Amino acid sequence: MNIRLLYFARLREIFGIGQERLELVAPSATSTVRLADLLDTLRARGGVWTEELAEGRAYRVAINQDIVGPEQALNDNDEVALFPPVTGG
C-alpha cells in the first residue's frame, strides 16, 4: 500500500522533510494496516523520529483531512498529515 505523508510546522523542520511517499506492508496477509502500524514504522527510523512521535508527545494525525486515532485503518493512496496541535486566538 502506498501512503502520502505530509509533515507540518515543527515536525517538518525537525524531520527536514515536508512530504514523502511510503510503501507499507500489512503485518499479515489477512490484517489491516492501521495508523499505529505507520507510526511504529516511522519511529523505527530512530533519532528525532522516535523522539517526536513517541507516545505522549503532542502531535495530531489526519487521514484524508479527518483527525483520527491510532486504530484507524489505512487504505492505498491515503494522505496522512502529521502536525502539532494548533491553538487559536
C-alpha positions as CSV (number, residue, x, y, z in Angstrom):
1,M,0.0,0.0,0.0
2,N,1.3,3.4,-0.9
3,I,0.7,6.3,1.5
4,R,1.4,10.0,1.0
5,L,2.8,11.6,4.2
6,L,2.7,15.4,4.9
7,Y,4.6,17.0,7.8
8,F,3.7,20.5,9.1
9,A,5.2,23.2,11.3
10,R,7.9,22.0,13.8
11,L,7.7,18.4,12.6
12,R,8.6,19.5,9.0
13,E,11.5,21.5,10.5
14,I,12.8,18.7,12.8
15,F,12.4,15.9,10.2
16,G,13.8,18.1,7.4
17,I,11.1,16.9,5.0
18,G,7.7,18.3,4.1
19,Q,6.3,15.3,2.4
20,E,7.1,11.8,1.2
21,R,5.6,8.6,-0.2
22,L,5.9,5.5,1.8
23,E,5.2,1.9,0.9
24,L,3.6,0.0,3.8
25,V,3.1,-3.8,4.0
26,A,0.3,-5.3,6.2
27,P,1.7,-7.3,9.2
28,S,0.0,-10.4,7.8
29,A,-1.9,-11.3,4.6
30,T,-5.3,-11.1,6.5
31,S,-4.6,-8.0,8.6
32,T,-5.4,-4.4,8.1
33,V,-2.7,-1.7,8.2
34,R,-3.6,0.8,11.0
35,L,-2.3,4.2,11.7
36,A,-0.5,2.7,14.7
37,D,1.5,0.5,12.3
38,L,2.5,3.5,10.3
39,L,3.6,5.4,13.4
40,D,5.7,2.4,14.5
41,T,7.3,2.3,11.1
42,L,8.2,6.0,11.4
43,R,9.5,5.6,14.9
44,A,11.7,2.8,13.8
45,R,13.8,5.3,11.8
46,G,15.3,6.3,15.2
47,G,16.6,9.6,16.4
48,V,14.2,12.6,16.1
49,W,11.6,10.3,14.5
50,T,11.5,8.2,17.7
51,E,11.6,11.3,19.9
52,E,9.0,13.4,18.2
53,L,6.5,10.6,17.5
54,A,6.8,9.0,21.0
55,E,3.7,8.1,23.0
56,G,2.6,11.1,24.9
57,R,4.2,13.7,22.6
58,A,1.9,16.5,21.4
59,Y,1.0,15.9,17.7
60,R,-2.1,15.2,15.7
61,V,-2.7,13.0,12.7
62,A,-5.3,13.4,10.0
63,I,-6.1,10.9,7.3
64,N,-7.6,12.5,4.2
65,Q,-8.1,15.7,6.3
66,D,-10.0,13.9,9.1
67,I,-8.4,13.8,12.6
68,V,-8.1,10.1,13.6
69,G,-6.8,7.9,16.3
70,P,-4.2,5.1,16.2
71,E,-6.7,2.3,15.4
72,Q,-7.8,4.0,12.2
73,A,-7.3,1.7,9.2
74,L,-5.2,3.0,6.3
75,N,-6.1,2.4,2.6
76,D,-4.0,2.6,-0.5
77,N,-3.3,6.2,-1.6
78,D,-4.4,7.8,1.7
79,E,-3.0,11.1,2.6
80,V,-1.6,11.2,6.2
81,A,-0.8,14.5,7.7
82,L,1.2,14.9,11.0
83,F,1.2,18.2,12.7
84,P,1.5,19.8,16.2
85,P,-1.7,20.9,18.0
86,V,-2.9,24.2,16.8
87,T,-4.3,26.9,19.1
88,G,-6.4,29.9,18.0
89,G,-6.8,33.3,19.4
